């Protein structure tokens, strides 16, 4: 579902988008993304940062964290 939400801003299929993300940020090429790889990869790639920023409204999550 997350990939489909992000993919709504591109012309790629979900599979193509996923492959592109892994090619860009799976630094050890093990076919898995750790949270650290994901965060570092997104921080270094302006296009991914923009896609994720446009795709996810995290305001409700932030409100829940702040009220805890």
Buried (B, 14 or more C-beta within 10 A) or exposed (E): EEBEEBBEEBEBEBEEBBEBBBEBBBEEEEEEBEEEBBEEBBEEBEEBEEBBEEBEEEEEEEEEEEEE
